[in-house]
C-alpha cells in the first residue's frame, strides 16, 4: 500500500511540474509577440498646481521679505550718510584747530635761574627732577631751605618756604629741654 501512495504522489508532482512549465512557455511566447506601441511625439508637460491659499501666503511672505530688505537698505544708506557727515566735521575741526606745538622742556640750569629770579636770591643749594601730583618738575632748593617747584615748561608750580625750628623745643644738646622743665618748675614754685 505504501508503494501505491508513493506512486500517486510522484505522478501528481510530475503532472504539476509539466503544467507549470507549459504555462511559463506560453507566457514567454505571448510576450515575444506583443508589438510595441509608439508613444505620441508630443511632450507632456506636467505643471504642479498650488493651492491658491498657499500661493497667497507665499506672495505675502515675499512682499514682507522685500519690505524688510528695503528698510535695511534705507538704514544702511542713512548710516553711510551719517558717517560721511561725521568725517567731514572731523576734517573741518582738524583743519580749524592745528595741533598745538610741543613745548620743549627747560634744562635744570634754566630752572635754577628762574627760581633765583623769582625769589630774588642767589644762594642756590640744589636742583633735582622730582614728581609732583603725577607730573615731572624741577625742585630747586635754596641754602635757607626755601623750595621752588618749576614745571618742565618753565612755569612756577609752587613755593615752599623753609620751616623754622624753635631752638627751645629741640633736644639736640639735651640742655634746652631740661632748662625748659626747670623754668616751668620755678614758675610753679613762685605761684604758691
C-alpha positions as CSV (number, residue, x, y, z in Angstrom):
1,X,0.0,0.0,0.0
2,X,2.8,2.3,0.7
3,X,4.2,1.9,-2.7
4,X,1.0,2.8,-4.4
5,X,0.7,6.1,-2.4
6,X,4.3,6.9,-3.3
7,X,3.4,6.2,-7.0
8,X,0.3,8.5,-6.9
9,X,2.3,11.3,-5.2
10,X,5.1,11.2,-7.8
11,X,2.5,11.2,-10.7
12,X,0.8,14.2,-9.2
13,X,4.0,16.1,-8.7
14,X,5.2,15.3,-12.3
15,X,1.8,16.5,-13.7
16,X,2.1,19.7,-11.7
17,X,5.6,20.3,-12.9
18,X,4.6,19.8,-16.5
19,X,1.6,22.2,-16.3
20,X,3.8,24.8,-14.7
21,X,6.4,24.5,-17.4
22,X,3.8,24.7,-20.1
23,X,2.3,27.9,-18.6
24,X,5.7,29.6,-18.4
25,X,6.5,28.7,-22.0
26,X,3.1,30.0,-23.2
27,X,3.6,33.3,-21.3
28,X,7.1,33.8,-22.8
29,X,5.8,33.1,-26.4
30,X,2.9,35.6,-26.0
31,X,5.2,38.2,-24.5
32,X,7.5,38.0,-27.6
33,X,4.6,38.5,-29.9
34,X,3.5,41.8,-28.3
35,X,4.2,44.7,-30.6
36,X,5.5,47.9,-29.3
37,X,3.1,50.8,-29.4
38,X,4.5,54.1,-30.3
39,X,4.1,56.9,-27.7
40,X,2.9,60.2,-29.0
41,X,5.7,62.5,-30.0
42,X,4.3,65.4,-28.1
43,X,5.8,66.1,-24.8
44,X,3.5,66.1,-21.9
45,X,4.4,68.9,-19.5
46,X,3.1,68.5,-16.1
47,X,2.7,71.7,-14.2
48,X,2.2,71.4,-10.5
49,X,-0.8,73.1,-9.2
50,X,-0.5,75.0,-6.0
51,X,-3.4,75.6,-3.7
52,X,-4.5,79.3,-4.0
53,X,-4.3,79.8,-0.2
54,X,-0.7,78.6,-0.2
55,X,0.1,80.8,-3.2
56,X,-1.3,83.8,-1.4
57,X,0.8,83.0,1.7
58,X,3.9,82.8,-0.4
59,X,3.1,86.1,-2.0
60,X,2.6,87.8,1.4
61,X,5.9,86.4,2.7
62,X,7.7,87.6,-0.4
63,X,6.2,91.1,0.0
64,X,7.3,91.2,3.7
65,X,10.7,90.0,2.8
66,X,11.1,92.7,0.1
67,X,9.9,95.3,2.5
68,X,12.5,94.3,5.1
69,X,15.2,94.4,2.5
70,X,14.1,97.9,1.5
71,X,14.1,99.0,5.2
72,X,17.6,97.6,5.8
73,X,18.9,99.3,2.6
74,X,17.4,102.6,3.8
75,X,19.1,102.3,7.2
76,X,22.4,101.4,5.6
77,X,22.2,104.4,3.3
78,X,21.4,106.6,6.3
79,X,24.3,105.2,8.3
80,X,26.6,105.9,5.3
81,X,25.4,109.5,5.1
82,X,25.9,110.0,8.8
83,X,29.5,108.6,8.5
84,X,30.3,110.9,5.7
85,X,28.9,113.9,7.6
86,X,31.0,113.0,10.7
87,X,34.1,112.5,8.6
88,X,33.5,116.0,7.1
89,X,33.1,117.5,10.5
90,X,36.2,115.8,11.8
91,X,38.2,117.1,8.8
92,X,36.9,120.6,9.3
93,X,37.8,120.5,13.0
94,X,41.3,119.2,12.3
95,X,41.8,122.0,9.7
96,X,40.5,124.7,12.0
97,X,42.5,123.6,15.1
98,X,46.0,122.6,14.1
99,X,47.8,120.6,16.7
100,X,49.5,122.8,19.3
101,X,53.2,123.0,19.2
102,X,55.1,120.9,21.6
103,X,56.9,122.9,24.3
104,X,60.4,121.8,24.9
105,X,61.5,121.1,28.4
106,X,63.8,123.5,30.1
107,X,67.2,122.5,31.5
108,X,67.9,122.3,35.2
109,X,70.1,125.3,34.9
110,X,67.2,127.3,33.4
111,X,65.0,126.1,36.3
112,X,67.6,127.4,38.8
113,X,67.8,130.7,37.0
114,X,64.0,131.1,37.0
115,X,63.8,130.2,40.7
116,X,66.6,132.6,41.7
117,X,65.0,135.4,39.8
118,X,61.6,134.7,41.3
119,X,62.9,134.5,44.9
120,X,65.4,137.4,44.4
121,X,68.1,135.2,45.8
122,X,71.3,133.6,44.6
123,X,72.1,131.1,47.4
124,X,71.1,128.0,45.4
125,X,71.7,124.7,47.1
126,X,70.5,122.0,44.6
127,X,68.3,121.4,41.6
128,X,66.7,118.0,41.0
129,X,64.0,116.4,39.0
130,X,61.0,115.0,41.0
131,X,57.4,114.1,40.6
132,X,54.7,116.4,41.9
133,X,51.0,115.4,41.5
134,X,52.0,112.9,38.9
135,X,53.9,115.5,36.8
136,X,57.7,115.7,36.4
137,X,59.0,119.0,37.8
138,X,62.3,120.6,38.9
139,X,62.8,121.0,42.7
140,X,65.1,124.0,43.3
141,X,66.3,124.2,46.9
142,X,68.0,127.3,48.4
143,X,70.5,127.3,51.3
144,X,67.9,128.8,53.5
145,X,65.6,125.7,53.0
146,X,63.2,127.5,50.7
147,X,62.0,125.2,47.8
148,X,60.6,126.3,44.4
149,X,58.9,123.8,42.1
150,X,59.2,124.6,38.4
151,X,57.4,122.8,35.6
152,X,59.3,121.5,32.6
153,X,57.7,124.3,30.6
154,X,59.3,127.0,32.8
155,X,56.2,127.8,34.8
156,X,56.5,128.2,38.6
157,X,54.3,125.5,40.2
158,X,54.7,126.4,43.8
159,X,57.0,127.8,46.6
160,X,57.5,126.0,49.9
161,X,59.1,128.3,52.5
162,X,61.7,126.9,54.8
163,X,60.4,125.6,58.1
164,X,61.6,127.4,61.2
165,X,62.7,125.2,64.0
166,X,62.3,126.6,67.6
167,X,65.6,126.2,69.3
168,X,64.0,125.7,72.7
169,X,62.0,122.7,71.5
170,X,64.9,120.9,70.1
171,X,66.6,118.3,72.2
172,X,69.9,118.2,70.3
173,X,72.1,119.1,73.2
174,X,69.8,117.8,75.9
175,X,70.1,121.0,77.8
176,X,67.4,123.1,76.3
177,X,64.7,120.7,77.2
178,X,66.0,120.3,80.8
179,X,66.3,124.1,81.1
180,X,62.7,124.5,79.9
181,X,61.5,122.0,82.5
182,X,63.4,123.8,85.3
183,X,61.9,127.1,84.2
184,X,58.4,125.6,84.4
185,X,59.1,124.2,87.9
186,X,60.5,127.5,89.1
187,X,57.3,129.3,87.8
188,X,55.2,126.7,89.8
189,X,57.2,127.5,92.9
190,X,56.7,131.2,92.6
191,X,52.9,130.9,92.1
192,X,52.4,129.3,95.5
